[in-house]
Amino acid sequence: MKRFMLFSGYNYYPSGGMRDFDGMFNTVTECIDSLGNQDWWDILDTVAIKVYQSHKVNGSVRDWAHELDAELLPKDATEWR
């Protein structure tokens, strides 16, 4: 099972709840890479039960994702088990 759940959408057309679900990913970086031009995103860490929200990230989102992955994931992990 993958660790991170991605929810995203547009400010003018929110679907709400699971209708904003975009998939599950092994890393935060994979979540960010899968985004298009959505206005907002939330990432749920299903292990730590913590939500990361787009409006709380300052600076480069890609750099933030890489740093978070390095902090959360084992160095040799290619997939969360």
FENUR-V847095 format. One record per backbone hydrogen bond with DSSP energy under -0.5 kcal/mol. CO is the residue of the C=O (numbers start at 0). NH is the residue of the N-H. Records with the same first field share a line. If there is no record, write none. Layout:
CO = NH + NH
This chain:
2 = 45
3 = 24
4 = 43
5 = 21 + 22
6 = 41
8 = 38 + 39
9 = 12
15 = 18
16 = 19
17 = 20
19 = 7
22 = 5
24 = 3
26 = 30
27 = 31
28 = 32
29 = 33
30 = 33 + 34
31 = 34
39 = 8
40 = 53
41 = 6
42 = 44 + 51
43 = 4 + 45
44 = 48 + 49
49 = 44
51 = 42
52 = 55
53 = 56
55 = 57
59 = 63
60 = 64
61 = 65
62 = 66
63 = 67
64 = 68
65 = 69
66 = 70
67 = 71
68 = 72
73 = 76
